[in-house]
Amino acid sequence: MKAACGWMEILTRQEACVGDIAETLGERVSTISERLRRLRDAGLVVSRRKGKHKFYSVADGHNLPYYLSHPAKIIAVWDGGMSFHGGLIGVTIAALIFSRKTHIRFWSIVDLVVPVVPLGLFLGRLGNFINGELWGRPSNVPWAVIFPLAPLVHGVMVPRHPSQLYEAGLEGLVLSAVLWILAQRQRPEGVLLGTFLIFYGLVRCFVEFFREPDLQLGLIGGVISMGQLMSIPMILVGIGIIIRALRSGRSCDDSFAQPASA
């Protein structure tokens, strides 16, 4: 109950922040919310798909000649899978565009959005588990699960780590709790984003040891997966953002009407 009340407080604060933006711009709250939603959705749909092609399919040595000959396929958003890292880039670009158009500081916008992101990750990973996709590596742990769509091992289906549930618990529930605690406290702007990037990157690197590598890529150099390789820059960027935030000392409670420079 206490945790639920805490999340209600965060959501209430977010509604109040949207109200402040609307008052600053002289527009209705519903209009601002709709503009935020459209930018978010565009960033997610386009860049999650683009990210899947750009970072996974293009990285595959067998597919690289094809994409070099057909570069337009890299941005074919109607074809291909989804990628969290691409979605992160897309939403960041959307937030920058919104910041430029509304003259609201970028860091204020991301601090408004970040606390609820882990809830979406949690639901997404549950969906992966229910759909029997993105399964883990073969294992004999008591909680291992047989995924019918997973590749056969020596001609038979074998139990595997339910890595989707590991991610749901760590990057979903645990990260939600961490951000919830931080969101209750006075802090420099950008700390929530930096914490999210560092925590997600570390969790992804850890869980990748239990998750089956992408079939088209395998382990790069026989050591590291593409997910781990792409998460390392997230950790470094997150550290840089927190260092910047601590040095700037600008409170997250400062007015949304500040100039949009980072």
C-alpha positions as CSV (number, residue, x, y, z in Angstrom):
1,M,0.0,0.0,0.0
2,K,2.8,2.4,0.9
3,A,4.6,1.7,-2.4
4,A,1.3,2.2,-4.3
5,C,0.8,5.5,-2.6
6,G,4.4,6.5,-3.5
7,W,3.8,5.8,-7.2
8,M,0.5,7.7,-7.0
9,E,2.5,10.7,-5.6
10,I,5.0,10.4,-8.5
11,L,2.2,10.3,-11.1
12,T,0.5,13.3,-9.4
13,R,3.7,15.3,-9.6
14,Q,4.0,14.4,-13.2
15,E,0.5,15.7,-13.9
16,A,1.4,18.8,-12.0
17,C,4.5,19.3,-14.1
18,V,2.5,18.9,-17.3
19,G,0.2,21.5,-15.9
20,D,3.1,23.8,-15.3
21,I,4.2,23.3,-18.9
22,A,0.8,24.0,-20.2
23,E,0.5,27.2,-18.1
24,T,3.9,28.4,-19.3
25,L,3.0,27.9,-23.0
26,G,-0.6,29.1,-22.6
27,E,-2.0,25.8,-23.9
28,R,-4.4,23.3,-22.4
29,V,-3.1,20.3,-20.4
30,S,-4.7,17.9,-22.8
31,T,-2.9,19.5,-25.7
32,I,0.5,19.3,-24.1
33,S,-0.2,15.6,-23.0
34,E,-1.2,14.7,-26.6
35,R,2.0,16.4,-28.0
36,L,4.1,14.4,-25.5
37,R,2.4,11.2,-26.4
38,R,2.8,11.6,-30.1
39,L,6.5,12.4,-29.8
40,R,7.0,9.5,-27.5
41,D,5.1,7.1,-29.8
42,A,6.9,8.3,-32.9
43,G,10.3,7.9,-31.2
44,L,9.5,4.4,-30.0
45,V,8.0,3.0,-33.1
46,V,10.5,4.4,-35.6
47,S,13.7,4.0,-33.6
48,R,12.9,0.7,-31.9
49,R,12.5,-0.8,-35.4
50,K,15.4,1.2,-36.9
51,G,17.6,0.2,-33.9
52,K,16.9,-3.4,-34.5
53,H,18.0,-3.2,-38.1
54,K,20.9,-0.9,-37.5
55,F,22.5,-2.5,-34.5
56,Y,21.6,-6.1,-35.0
57,S,20.9,-7.0,-38.6
58,V,23.6,-4.7,-40.0
59,A,26.1,-6.0,-37.5
60,D,25.6,-9.5,-38.8
61,G,28.5,-10.2,-41.1
62,H,26.3,-12.2,-43.5
63,N,23.7,-9.4,-43.8
64,L,26.2,-6.5,-44.0
65,P,26.8,-6.7,-47.8
66,Y,23.0,-6.7,-48.4
67,Y,22.5,-3.6,-46.4
68,L,25.5,-1.9,-48.0
69,S,23.8,-2.5,-51.4
70,H,20.3,-1.5,-50.1
71,P,20.9,1.2,-47.5
72,A,17.2,2.2,-47.6
73,K,16.4,-1.1,-45.9
74,I,18.1,0.1,-42.7
75,I,15.3,2.7,-42.2
76,A,12.5,0.4,-43.4
77,V,10.4,0.8,-40.2
78,W,7.6,-1.4,-41.5
79,D,10.0,-4.4,-41.7
80,G,11.8,-6.1,-38.9
81,G,12.0,-6.5,-35.1
82,M,12.3,-4.1,-32.1
83,S,15.2,-2.9,-30.1
84,F,15.3,-1.2,-26.7
85,H,18.5,0.6,-27.5
86,G,17.0,2.0,-30.7
87,G,13.9,3.0,-28.8
88,L,16.0,4.8,-26.2
89,I,17.7,6.9,-28.9
90,G,14.3,7.7,-30.5
91,V,12.7,8.9,-27.3
92,T,15.8,11.0,-26.5
93,I,15.5,12.6,-29.9
94,A,11.8,13.2,-29.3
95,A,12.5,14.8,-26.0
96,L,15.1,17.1,-27.6
97,I,12.6,18.1,-30.2
98,F,9.9,18.8,-27.6
99,S,12.4,20.8,-25.6
100,R,13.4,22.9,-28.6
101,K,9.8,23.6,-29.6
102,T,8.5,24.4,-26.1
103,H,11.7,26.0,-24.6
104,I,11.4,23.6,-21.7
105,R,14.7,22.2,-20.4
106,F,15.5,18.8,-21.7
107,W,16.6,17.5,-18.3
108,S,13.2,18.5,-16.8
109,I,11.4,16.6,-19.5
110,V,13.4,13.4,-19.0
111,D,13.1,13.6,-15.2
112,L,9.3,13.7,-15.8
113,V,9.3,10.6,-18.0
114,V,12.0,8.3,-16.6
115,P,10.4,7.1,-13.3
116,V,7.6,5.3,-15.2
117,V,9.8,3.7,-17.9
118,P,10.7,0.5,-15.8
119,L,7.0,-0.3,-15.5
120,G,6.8,-0.5,-19.3
121,L,10.0,-2.6,-19.3
122,F,8.4,-5.0,-16.7
123,L,5.3,-5.5,-18.8
124,G,7.3,-5.9,-22.0
125,R,9.5,-8.6,-20.5
126,L,6.4,-10.4,-19.2
127,G,5.1,-10.3,-22.7
128,N,8.3,-11.8,-24.0
129,F,7.9,-14.7,-21.5
130,I,4.3,-15.3,-22.4
131,N,5.1,-15.3,-26.1
132,G,7.9,-17.7,-25.6
133,E,10.5,-15.4,-27.2
134,L,14.0,-14.1,-26.2
135,W,14.5,-17.2,-24.1
136,G,17.6,-18.0,-22.0
137,R,20.4,-20.4,-22.4
138,P,20.0,-24.1,-21.6
139,S,20.1,-24.8,-17.9
140,N,19.2,-27.5,-15.3
141,V,18.2,-25.1,-12.5
142,P,14.9,-26.1,-10.8
143,W,13.0,-23.2,-12.3
144,A,14.2,-23.7,-15.9
145,V,11.4,-23.6,-18.6
146,I,11.0,-25.4,-21.9
147,F,10.3,-22.9,-24.7
148,P,8.8,-24.7,-27.7
149,L,10.1,-22.2,-30.2
150,A,13.7,-22.4,-29.0
151,P,16.3,-24.2,-31.0
152,L,16.7,-27.9,-30.4
153,V,19.8,-29.2,-28.6
154,H,21.0,-32.5,-30.0
155,G,17.5,-32.9,-31.5
156,V,15.5,-32.4,-28.3
157,M,13.9,-29.5,-26.5
158,V,15.8,-28.6,-23.3
159,P,14.9,-26.5,-20.3
160,R,16.3,-22.9,-20.4
161,H,16.7,-20.0,-18.1
162,P,13.6,-17.8,-18.1
163,S,15.8,-14.8,-18.7
164,Q,12.8,-12.7,-19.5
165,L,11.6,-13.0,-15.9
166,Y,15.1,-12.1,-14.7
167,E,14.9,-8.9,-16.7
168,A,11.4,-8.2,-15.6
169,G,12.4,-8.4,-12.0
170,L,15.6,-6.4,-12.2
171,E,15.1,-3.8,-14.9
172,G,11.4,-3.6,-14.1
173,L,10.6,-4.0,-10.4
174,V,14.0,-3.4,-8.8
175,L,14.8,-0.4,-11.0
176,S,11.3,1.0,-10.4
177,A,11.9,0.8,-6.6
178,V,15.3,2.6,-7.0
179,L,13.9,5.4,-9.1
180,W,10.9,5.7,-6.8
181,I,13.2,6.3,-3.8
182,L,15.2,8.8,-5.7
183,A,12.1,10.6,-7.0
184,Q,11.0,11.2,-3.4
185,R,14.2,13.2,-2.6
186,Q,15.7,16.5,-3.5
187,R,18.2,15.9,-6.3
188,P,20.0,17.6,-9.1
189,E,18.2,17.4,-12.5
190,G,19.4,14.5,-14.6
191,V,20.2,12.2,-11.8
192,L,17.2,10.0,-12.5
193,L,18.2,9.6,-16.2
194,G,21.8,8.8,-15.3
195,T,20.7,6.3,-12.7
196,F,18.4,4.6,-15.1
197,L,21.1,4.3,-17.8
198,I,23.7,2.9,-15.4
199,F,21.3,0.5,-13.7
200,Y,19.7,-0.8,-16.9
201,G,23.1,-1.2,-18.6
202,L,24.5,-3.2,-15.6
203,V,21.4,-5.4,-15.4
204,R,21.4,-6.0,-19.2
205,C,25.1,-7.0,-19.1
206,F,24.4,-9.4,-16.2
207,V,21.3,-11.0,-17.6
208,E,23.0,-11.5,-21.0
209,F,25.1,-14.3,-19.4
210,F,21.8,-16.2,-19.0
211,R,20.1,-15.1,-22.2
212,E,20.5,-17.0,-25.5
213,P,22.6,-14.8,-27.9
214,D,21.0,-13.6,-31.1
215,L,21.1,-16.5,-33.6
216,Q,22.4,-14.3,-36.4
217,L,25.2,-12.9,-34.3
218,G,26.1,-15.3,-31.5
219,L,28.9,-14.1,-29.2
220,I,31.1,-11.4,-30.7
221,G,34.6,-12.7,-30.6
222,G,33.2,-15.6,-28.7
223,V,33.1,-13.5,-25.6
224,I,30.5,-10.7,-25.5
225,S,26.9,-10.4,-26.8
226,M,25.5,-7.5,-28.9
227,G,23.3,-6.6,-25.9
228,Q,26.3,-6.3,-23.6
229,L,28.3,-4.4,-26.2
230,M,25.5,-1.8,-26.7
231,S,24.9,-1.5,-22.9
232,I,28.5,-0.5,-22.1
233,P,28.1,3.0,-23.7
234,M,24.8,3.4,-21.7
235,I,26.7,2.9,-18.5
236,L,29.4,5.4,-19.5
237,V,26.8,8.0,-20.6
238,G,24.9,7.5,-17.4
239,I,28.0,8.1,-15.3
240,G,28.8,11.2,-17.3
241,I,25.2,12.5,-16.8
242,I,25.4,12.1,-13.0
243,I,28.8,13.8,-12.8
244,R,27.4,16.7,-14.9
245,A,24.3,16.8,-12.6
246,L,26.3,16.9,-9.4
247,R,28.6,19.6,-10.8
248,S,25.7,21.8,-12.0
249,G,23.8,21.6,-8.8
250,R,20.6,22.6,-10.6
251,S,17.6,21.3,-8.7
252,C,15.0,19.1,-10.5
253,D,12.4,21.4,-8.9
254,D,13.6,24.5,-10.8
255,S,11.0,26.1,-13.1
256,F,10.2,24.4,-16.4
257,A,10.3,27.8,-18.0
258,Q,14.1,27.9,-18.0
259,P,15.9,28.2,-21.3
260,A,16.0,24.9,-23.2
261,S,19.8,24.7,-23.3
262,A,21.2,21.5,-21.7
